[in-house]
Amino acid sequence: MKRLIVPRRLLGEAAQNHLEGLMSVDTYKWQSDFARTYAAQGREQGREQGREEGLAKSVLSVLVARGFEVDESTRERILSCKDVDTLEEWVPRAVKIENPEDLFD
C-alpha cells in the first residue's frame, strides 16, 4: 500500500479540519479489549494523580493562608504523598494545627 503525502498548505481549510478530526486521539474508538483496558487504566491513573496533586496543593494553601512558613522538607513530604486518604485527612488537620510539623502526628 502506497501513501500519498500532501503538504497541509495545499489542502483547503475544510480538508485540513476533516483530516485533523480523523487523527484526533479523543475521538478514536479503541478496537481491541487490550487497548480499551489500557486506555481506561491510563485515564484512571491520570485522574488519581490529579487528585493527589490537588489535595497536596490544598494542604499547602491552607498552611500558607494561615501564615505558616512551610520549610522545604515539610513541603516535599506533603507533595510527595501519594495516598489520597492521608491527604484527605491532612486538609482539615491543616486548619487546626499549631505548626506545620504537627500535620504528620
Beta strands, then each sheet from edge to edge (+ up, - down):
end
